[in-house]
Amino acid sequence: MEKADRKTRIAVVASVLIKNPGRSYSLKVFCDMFGAAKSTMSEDIAILRNMLKTYGQGDIEVTLGAGGGVKYVPLLLPEDKTGMLFDVARRLSDPSRILPGGYIYTVDIFSNPAYVCAMADILAGMFNKTNPDFVATVETKGVALAFSVARALSKPLVIARRDAKITEGSVVTINYLAGSSSRMRTMSISKRAVSPGQKALLIDDFIAGGGTVHALCEMMKEFSITVVGSGVAIATALPEKKRVDNYKALLRLEEVDMAGERIVIHPV
């Protein structure tokens, strides 16, 4: 094979890292790929890192030592992050989205890869340093967002089911009160999906009273798992006191005025 020049090496390394965000690669992997010295690959990665940061396309984290490596971390420039969130808020502010009971229609937003992936990259950046063992969510609307966060962090996704599936084997089930409806609901997680002593990052699309996220926290306790963070796309302004503390939200829903046909929502 013809020896690759620097431009080719950088292009290939960029492709590998960006396709696999959050996954750490030993420098030796790239040295063997190109038959290049570690010093050469280190210089290439430094150039690539500078290019990505300059143009707001993310960052490359370098960990030194025997167990070290390089990994791509999706990050948005502050202005790109703000612009994307304002765009989502503008779309969600459309009065035609108001549903009976004061709810708003969000399915199209959380089914659109462009919005979901961008929001997930922001959330992944917020919790990157927590180093969870897995990302957890509750079916169903939050699954796409949580999956995208899990991909950005290169972690598995664990889904708490409303109804236990026979294909998941033995499960742990708890009952809880949903904050928005005060109705009794159930939540189940397969015993094979998690292990005691792990760390979990909780991700959901929406939080009002916090009943669902609180229940997910209680479920983690059943497995002796530490919750290292909770992130949501949209949080309501009221009730101000949620059943969970220290959650992070991207958007704040201030008001749904059915009579005045008005939705007030903005980036946090």
C-alpha positions in Angstrom: 0.0 0.0 0.0 1.2 3.5 -0.9 2.2 5.5 2.2 -0.4 8.0 3.1 0.4 11.7 3.2 -0.6 14.0 6.1 -3.8 15.2 4.4 -5.0 11.6 3.9 -4.1 10.5 7.4 -6.0 13.5 8.9 -9.0 12.9 6.7 -9.2 9.2 7.6 -8.6 9.8 11.4 -11.3 12.5 11.3 -13.7 10.1 9.6 -13.1 7.3 12.1 -13.4 9.5 15.2 -16.5 11.5 14.1 -18.3 8.3 13.1 -17.7 6.9 16.6 -18.1 9.8 19.0 -17.2 9.2 22.6 -15.2 6.0 21.7 -11.5 6.1 22.8 -8.9 4.9 20.3 -5.4 4.0 21.2 -2.8 6.0 19.3 -1.3 2.6 18.2 -4.5 1.9 16.2 -3.7 4.8 13.9 0.0 4.1 13.9 -0.6 0.6 12.7 -3.2 1.8 10.2 -0.7 4.0 8.4 2.6 2.5 9.4 3.5 5.8 11.1 5.4 6.7 14.2 3.6 7.9 17.3 5.1 11.3 17.1 3.8 11.7 13.5 0.2 10.6 14.5 0.3 12.9 17.6 1.1 15.8 15.3 -1.7 14.9 12.9 -4.2 14.6 15.7 -3.1 18.0 17.2 -3.7 19.6 13.7 -7.1 17.9 13.4 -8.1 19.0 16.9 -7.2 22.6 16.2 -9.2 22.5 13.0 -12.3 21.1 14.6 -12.2 23.6 17.5 -11.5 26.5 15.1 -14.6 25.7 13.0 -16.8 24.7 15.9 -17.1 21.0 14.9 -16.2 19.5 18.3 -13.1 18.6 20.1 -10.7 15.7 20.4 -9.8 14.6 24.0 -6.4 13.1 24.5 -5.7 10.9 27.5 -2.1 10.1 28.3 -0.7 7.0 29.9 -0.9 3.2 29.2 -4.7 3.2 29.1 -4.9 6.5 27.2 -6.2 7.3 23.8 -8.0 9.8 21.7 -11.7 10.4 21.3 -14.0 12.8 19.5 -16.4 14.9 21.6 -19.3 16.6 19.7 -19.5 20.2 20.7 -21.3 23.2 19.3 -20.0 26.7 19.2 -22.0 28.9 21.7 -23.6 30.8 18.9 -24.6 27.6 17.0 -26.0 26.1 20.2 -28.0 29.3 20.9 -29.2 29.5 17.3 -30.4 25.9 17.3 -32.2 26.2 20.6 -33.9 29.4 19.5 -35.0 27.7 16.3 -36.6 24.8 18.3 -38.2 27.3 20.7 -39.6 29.3 17.8 -41.1 26.2 16.2 -42.6 25.0 19.5 -44.1 28.4 20.1 -46.6 27.9 17.3 -50.1 28.1 18.9 -51.3 25.4 16.5 -49.3 23.0 18.7 -51.6 23.4 21.7 -53.4 20.2 22.6 -56.4 19.6 25.0 -55.3 19.8 28.6 -52.6 22.4 28.0 -50.1 20.0 26.4 -48.1 20.9 23.3 -47.4 18.7 20.3 -43.6 17.9 20.2 -43.5 14.6 18.3 -42.2 16.1 15.1 -39.3 17.8 16.9 -38.3 14.6 18.8 -38.6 12.6 15.6 -36.4 14.9 13.5 -32.7 13.7 13.5 -31.4 17.2 12.9 -33.0 18.6 16.1 -32.6 15.4 18.2 -28.9 15.0 17.3 -28.1 18.7 18.0 -29.9 18.6 21.4 -28.2 15.3 22.2 -24.7 16.8 21.5 -25.4 19.7 23.8 -26.6 17.4 26.6 -23.7 15.0 26.0 -21.3 18.0 26.3 -22.9 19.0 29.6 -22.4 15.5 31.1 -19.3 14.3 29.3 -17.1 14.6 32.5 -19.5 12.5 34.6 -18.4 9.3 32.7 -21.6 7.2 33.2 -21.6 3.5 32.4 -24.9 3.9 30.6 -27.7 6.3 29.7 -31.2 5.5 31.0 -34.6 6.8 29.9 -38.3 5.9 30.0 -40.2 4.9 26.9 -41.3 6.4 24.6 -40.8 10.0 23.4 -37.5 10.4 25.1 -35.9 7.3 23.5 -34.6 9.0 20.4 -33.0 11.8 22.4 -31.5 9.4 25.0 -30.2 7.1 22.2 -28.4 10.0 20.6 -26.9 11.1 23.9 -25.7 7.5 24.5 -24.2 7.4 21.0 -22.4 10.7 21.6 -20.9 9.4 24.8 -20.3 5.9 23.4 -22.4 4.3 26.2 -25.2 1.7 26.0 -28.9 2.8 26.4 -31.1 1.3 29.0 -34.9 1.8 28.6 -37.4 1.6 31.5 -40.5 0.0 30.0 -44.1 1.0 30.9 -45.0 -2.7 30.4 -42.5 -5.5 31.0 -41.6 -7.4 27.9 -41.2 -11.2 28.0 -38.1 -10.9 25.8 -36.3 -8.9 28.6 -36.3 -11.8 31.1 -36.6 -11.1 34.8 -37.4 -7.5 35.6 -37.6 -5.1 38.5 -40.8 -3.1 38.6 -41.9 -0.1 40.6 -45.1 1.9 40.9 -45.0 5.7 40.8 -47.2 8.7 40.4 -46.7 10.6 37.1 -46.3 14.3 38.0 -48.4 15.7 35.2 -51.4 13.4 35.7 -51.1 12.1 39.3 -52.0 8.7 37.9 -50.4 5.5 39.1 -48.0 4.0 36.6 -45.4 1.3 36.4 -41.8 1.2 35.3 -39.7 -1.9 34.6 -36.1 -2.6 33.8 -34.5 -5.9 33.0 -32.2 -7.3 35.6 -29.7 -8.2 32.8 -29.5 -4.6 31.5 -27.6 -3.1 34.5 -25.2 -4.1 37.3 -24.9 -3.0 40.9 -22.2 -0.3 41.3 -22.6 1.3 37.9 -23.2 5.0 37.2 -26.2 6.2 35.2 -27.0 9.3 33.3 -30.8 10.0 33.1 -32.2 11.6 29.9 -35.8 12.5 29.1 -37.6 14.7 26.6 -39.8 16.6 29.2 -40.1 17.3 32.9 -43.0 19.0 34.6 -43.4 17.9 38.3 -40.5 15.5 38.0 -42.4 12.3 38.9 -41.0 10.2 36.1 -37.4 11.2 36.5 -37.8 10.8 40.3 -39.1 7.3 39.7 -36.2 6.5 37.4 -33.9 7.6 40.2 -35.7 5.3 42.7 -35.3 2.5 40.2 -31.6 3.1 40.1 -31.5 2.7 43.9 -33.1 -0.7 43.5 -30.1 -1.8 41.5 -27.5 0.1 43.8 -26.6 2.4 40.9 -25.4 5.9 41.3 -27.1 8.6 39.2 -24.4 11.0 38.0 -26.8 13.5 36.3 -30.2 14.2 34.8 -30.8 16.0 31.6 -34.0 17.0 29.7 -34.9 18.9 26.6 -37.8 20.8 28.0 -38.6 21.8 31.6 -41.8 23.6 32.7 -41.5 26.7 34.8 -44.3 25.4 37.1 -44.2 23.8 39.4 -41.0 25.5 40.4 -40.1 22.8 42.9 -39.6 19.5 41.1 -39.3 16.1 42.7 -35.7 15.9 41.5 -32.8 18.3 42.1 -29.9 19.4 39.9 -31.4 18.4 36.6 -30.2 20.3 33.5 -32.6 21.5 30.8 -32.2 23.0 27.3 -35.6 24.8 27.1 -37.9 26.3 29.6 -41.7 26.2 29.0 -43.1 29.2 30.8 -46.7 29.1 29.7 -49.4 27.4 27.6 -52.3 29.8 27.3 -55.2 27.9 25.7 -57.6 30.8 25.8 -55.1 33.3 24.4 -53.6 30.7 22.0 -50.1 31.4 23.2 -47.1 29.3 24.0 -44.1 30.9 25.8 -40.9 28.8 25.6 -37.2 29.8 25.4 -33.7 28.4 25.8 -32.5 28.2 29.4 
